[in-house]
Amino acid sequence: MNLNVLAPRVFGRRVPLPLVAWLTLVWTALWGDVSAGNLLGGLAAGAVVTWLLPLPAVDPGIRVNPAGLVRFLLWFAAEGVVSTLRVVYWVVHPGPPPTQVVRVRLRTSSESMVVLTMVAITSVPGSLVAELYPEEHEVAVHVLGLPGEVTEAVRADITALERRIVEAFGTRADREELR
């Protein structure tokens, strides 16, 4: 995609047209009336704001790999069903459920991949990131409903999850880091 089409230069500065369009939409919504005057005012305000206050270029460090994304989503759906059934079992089962907090070392140093891994862990029923230890590249994960000594199994599961996340969303450098 040609950047010059989506962000032409105006008096030496780039004006990102998608952002101008979004600001125009917000301007029109705030006025509560779709009229030619509000649309033109929104376009003018959006163009002036984006020209006067340019945003820095930010690379979030995320690249979507379609094959990796499909594998991650299939795993996530299956894990969601199994974990939900496990939590439901312990909700209806008398007595307290087994719980444990496990510290797991993450292999990636990418902040984006760490955040996505933590979100995925917390999104699965019965698991929750309780603490992040950035200096040690570790997370403390609270797990619910797994009886017995499950420390190594939880570590293996989270390491596999981290690999799936990096394969689905990581940059080439992120994937190389896990090898």
Secondary structure, 3 states (H helix, E strand, C coil): CCHHHHCCEECCEECCHHHHHHHHHHHHHHHCCCCHHHHHHHHHHHHHHHHHCCCCCCCCCCCCCHHHHHHHHHHHHHHHHHHHHHHHHHHHCCCCCCEEEEEEECCCCCHHHHHHHHHHHHHCCCEEEEEEECCCCEEEEEEECCCCCCHHHHHHHHHHHHHHHHHHHCCHHHHHHCC
